[in-house]
Amino acid sequence: MPCLRLLDLSDTLITALPSEINLLVTLQYLRLNNTTIRSLPAGIGAMVHLRFLLLSNVPVQTIAAGVLNPLTALQVLCMDHCWSSWMDVGSCEPESGDSRKRRRHDLRQRVNLRELESLKSLQMLDISVQTLHSLEKLSQSPHLAEHLRNLHVQDCSDLPSIQFSPSSLWRYMSRLKGIIISGCCNLENVIITGGEYKGEQPWSLDRTVSMMRYRVPDKPLDVDSVYRPQTSQSLDMDCRKLVPLLPSLQSIILRKLPKAKIVWQGGSLEYLSSLSISSCSVLEHLISYDTEGLSHGSPAETVFPSLKELELHDLPNMRSIGPESIAVNFPSLASLKVVRCSRLKKLNLVAGCLKELQCTQTWWNKLVWENENLKTVFLSSVKPLA
C-alpha cells in the first residue's frame, strides 16, 4: 500500500505496530485512539508526510528518542491519557555520578520535550506530563504552549500547588480548552486569582490558526479537507488590549487529589463551562475563601460566571459548596450532579438557570433546608439516580 494516505486502527485489538510501518511513507493520517499499543516503533519517523498522529487513551510505555524529530509535517499530535514520562532535559537538580550516567542513558532511550519543539508545523497538541519540571518547560515554550489544546497533569508528586493567575505558567496557553489534574498526591491548593495580562498579546497573530472551529476528525475522511488555516486578517484583535487569563479554557477535571482544596483569592475563571471534581478526600468546601480574597469583591458573583456543568463525585468530607454563611452564585449553571457526597447536607448556592440536579433520592431526602421555598425551587430540577 505505497500510496495509502489515511489509516484508522482506533478501537481495535491491535497491541503493536509492525516494523513495516516505515513503508507507509505517503501516510498523512494515523489514528490509534483506544488501543493497547505499548510502544512507538522507530519506523514512525519514516512517515515524513504525516500530518495527524492521534494517540489518545493509548497506554504507551516506550517512545525511543528521535522518533518524533523527523515528523516535520505533523500538524496535530494528540497524546492525552497516553505517554507522560517526558525526559526532563535541563533540570538543575544536583546529581551523583550514577545519576548522571542514568540521565545520559535516558536521553538516548527516551523522548523529551525538545523533540516536540522541533515540530515547526504543529498546530494542535494534547499532552500529559507527570513532573513539575516538564510542566514548566512546556509552559516556557511559546511554540508548544500556544498550540496546546488539552493538558493532563498526571501523578505529579512534586506539585504542591497550582495557581490560576496571570503567571508565566499560563501566559502562552491562549488556546487551552481542557485541563485534567489527577493523582497528584502532594497537591494541597488549587488557587483561583484570575486577572489579565497587560501589554501585547502573548501569542503571535501572524500565524494564528482559529482552533475554535478546528476539530480533529473522529472518522476517516479526505485529509486535504480537514486542515484549513485562517490568516490573522480574519481575527479582529487589538494587540494593545488586556489579554484575559486562559480565554479558551472550557473544562477542568480534578481527580484523585487526596490533599487538595480550591482556594479563591479574587477574580474568576471567566470562560470555564464545565467543572468535575472526584475522589478528593479532604475537600470540605467546593470553594474556600481566604480573607485577602474576600476583600476583592463579592465571591458569590465572580468565581465561575460561565459554569454550566458541575459534577461532584466521591467527596466524603464535603460539607458545603462555599463557606456556610455564603450562598455562592452560579448564574449560568444548568446541570449539577452529586454522587457519594454523604456529608453534603446543604445546597448553599444560587442557580437560577438550573435545569437538572442529578442525585440519589436518599441523598435528596437528607438535605437540610433553611426554608421550604428554596427546596421547592430545586425540587423541579431533580433527576433521581439509580
N, C-alpha and C positions, 0 to 999 in steps of 0.2 A: 504493500500500500504506500508507494513512494509519494503519492500526491494527496494523502489524507491531510485535511486541514482541521478537523474537529473530532475529538474523541471524548465521549462521556461514559465513564465507568462508575459513576456515583451510585450509592445504594446497592452495590453488588457484593458478592462474597470474595472478591479478589483480595489477597493478602500480600502480594508483592508484585512489583513491576518487573517485567523481564528485562534482561540486559540488552535485548534487541531494540529497546525503546529508542536507542540512539539512531535508528534507521529512519525514524519519522521526522525527517529534517524539515518538512514543509508544515508540520503541525502548528496551528495557531491557538487552539483552544483545547485545554486539558482539564477535565473536571473529575475529581476523585473524592468528592464530599461523601462522608458517612461510609467509608470503607475501613478496613483494618490493616491498611498498609503500614508497615513498621519503619521503612527507610526509603529515602530517595536515592536511586542509583546515579552514578556519575554520568550515565548516558543522558540524563535530563539536560545536561549542559550542551548537548549537540543540537537541541531544538532552538536554533538561533532566531527563528521567526515566531516563537511562542509569545502570544500577547496576553493570554488568560491562563493562570495556574491557580486552580481552586482546590484547596485542601482543608476546608472547614470540617471539624469533627473527625479528624483522622489522627490516630494515636502514633504519630511519627516519633521514633526514638533515635533515629540516626540520620543526620544530614552531614555528609563529608564536606570539609572546607573546599571552596572553589566550585561547588555545584551550581550556585546561582549566578556567579560572575558573568558567564557567557550569555546570559539571557538579556541581552541589551534591548530587545524589542518589547520586553514584558511591560504591560500597562496595568494589569490587575493581578494582585497577589493576595489571596485570602488564606490566612493561616491561623484563624481564631480557633480555639479549642484544638490546637494541633501542637506544633513544636513551640517550646518556650525556653529551652536551655541555650539561649544565645551566649556565645563565649564572651566574657567580659574583657574587652580589649581596652587597655589604658587605665585599669584600676590602680589607684595609688596606695592600696593596702600593702604593708610590708610583707615580704615573703621569704621563707627559708630557701636554701639551695634546692631541696627536694621539691618545694612548691614551684619554684621557677622552672624546673625540669618538667613537671607535670603540666604547667601552663604552656610551655613550648610544644609539648606533645598535643595538648588540646587544640592549640592554634592550627596544627596540621590536620587534626581529625574532626574538628567541629566548626560549623559555620558561625560567623559573627555578624554583627550589625553593619560592619563596614561593607560587607558584600551587598547588602540591601541599598546602601548609599550609592553604590556603583551602577544601580539600575536607573539610568537617567530618564528612561521613558515612562517610569512608574507614575500612575495617576490615581491609583486606589490601593490602600493597604489595610488589611485586617491582620492583627498580630497579637500574640500572647508573650508576656515577659514574666520572669519569676525572680528577678533581683532588682534592688533599688538602683544599682549602677546601670543596668540595662535600661530601666525606665528613664533615668536621667539622660543617658546617651541618646535614646530615642527622641526625647523632648528637645535636645540641643541640636538635632539635625533638622534644619529647615526643610530639606527635601523630603525626608520621611514624615516629619510631623505634620506638614501642611497637606499631605495626601492621606493621612490616617483617617480611616472611617470607623473602625471598631477596635477597641483596646481591651485586652483581658489581662489584668494583673493577677497572677495565679501563684499561690503558695509562696509568697514573698515574705520570708520570715524577718528580713531586716527593714521592713517598712513600719515605723512606729506611728505615723500619722500621715494623712493626705489632706491637702487644703485646696478647696475650690476658690481661688482668688486670682487676681491678675499677676501671677508669679511667672517665672521663666518656664515652669513645668508645662503650662498650657498655652504659652504665648503663640506658638505656630500652629496649634491644633484647631484651626478655624473650621475645618470640615468634619471634625469628630462627631459622630452620631450616637455611638453607644459605648458605655464603659461597664465592664464587669470586674468586680474586685472580689476574689474568693480565696479561701484557705490561707489568709494572711494571719497567722496565729498571734502576732505581736502588734497588730494594728489596733490602736486604742481610740483614736479620734479621727472622724471624718468631719472636717471643719468647712462650713459654708460662710464665705465672706462676700462673695460676689464682687461686682465692680467692673471697671472698664480699663482698657489700655489707652494711654494717651499717645498722641502723635500719629505717625503714619501707620497704615495697615501693616501688620507683621508678616503678610504674605505678598508675593509679587503678583500684580494684576496682569502683567503682560502675557503670562502663560496659565492663567486661571481657567480651570475647567469646571463647569457647573455640575457639581456632584448631586445636587438636589434632584436633578432629572435623570441622573445616570444610574442605572440599575444593572447589577450583574445578572445575566440571563440564567434562568433556572432550568432551561431545557435547550437541546441542540438547536442551533439556528445559523443563519448566514453570518459568519463572524464580521464581514465587512459592514453589516447593518447595525452592529452593536455600538461601536465607539464613534461618537460624533462630538468632538471637542467644540466648545464655544469660545469665541475670542473675547478679549476684555471689552470690546466695544459694546457687547450685549449686556454688560454689567454696569448699572448705574450706581457707582460708588465713589465717594469722595475720600481720598486718602488722608485728608486732614481731620476728618471726624473722629470722635472717640470710637474705639473698637470694643464691642461688647465681649464679655468673657464667654467662650465656648458657644458661639451663636448658632451652631448646628446641632448641639447636644440634645437628644430626644429621650434617651433611655439610660438609667443607671440600675445595675443589679448588684446588691451587696449580699454575699452568701458565705456561710461558714466562717464568720469572724467572731471568735469567742470572747474578745475583749472590747469590741468596737461600740462606740456611741456616736450619734450625729450631733454636732455642736453648731449652733447658729450664732454668728457674730455680726450680723447685719448683711444687707444686700440680698441677692436672690440668684437662683439658677433660673433665669427668666424664661428660657425656651424648653425646659425639661417637661416632657409629657407623660413619662412612664417611670415609676419607681417601684422596685421589687426588693424586699428585704426578707431573708430567711436564715434560720439557724445562727442567729446572733444571740448567744445565751445570756449575756449580761445587759442587754439593751432594755432599759426601763421606760424610756420615752422615745417616740419616733423622733422628736426634735427636743434637744436640750438647749437652753439659752444661758449664756454667761452674762454677768452684769454689764460688761462692756458692750456686748451686742445689743442688749435691751435699750441702751441709750441712743441707738441709731434710728429708732422709729418703731412703729408698731409691728411686732413679729407676726401678728395674725395676717398681715397683708402682703408680706414681702418675701416669704421663703420659697414657695413653689407656685407662682401665679398662673402657670400654664399647665399644671399637672392634671392629666385626665384619668390616669390609671394608677392605682396604688394597691400593691399586694403585700400582705404581711403573713409570713409562714413560720411556724415553729419558733416562736419567740416566747419562751416560758416565763420570762420575768417582765415582760412589757405590761405596764400598769396604765399608761395613758398616751395619747397622741402627743401632747405637749405638757408643760407644767400644769398641774391640776387646776390652777387658778386662771388659766388662759384657754379660751376656745380658739383653736388655730383655724384660720380661714383658708379654704381651698376653693377659690372662686370658679375653677374650671373642672373640678373633679366630677367625673361621670361614673366611674366604676371603682368600688372598694371591695377587696377580697380579704377575709380574715380566716386563717386556718391554724388551729392549735396554738392559740394565744390565750391560755386559760385565765391569766391574771388580768387581762384587759377587761375591766368592768364598766368603763365609761367611754363614750364616744364624744370627747370634748373637742369637736370640730364643727365648723360651719361649712356646709357643702350644698349650696343652693341648686347646683346643676346635677346632683347625684341621681342617677337612674337605676343603678344596680348595686346592691350590697349583698355579696355572696358570703354566707356563713352557715354554720350548722344551727339547727333550731335550738339545740341545747345551749349553745353559747348565747344566742339571742335572748333566750328566756332568763338568763342570769345577769343580763345588763342592768345597771343601776341608772335611773333617770332622775334628773333634777325636777322635771315636770313632765306631765303626760303629753303636753303639746309637742315637745321635742321628740318623744317616742313616736307619736303619730306621723311626724314629718319623715322619719326614717322607715317606718313600717311599710309604706307603699313601695319602697325600693328593694325590700328583702327578697333574695332568691336563695332559698334553703339548699344547702349542700347535703349530699347523702352521708 
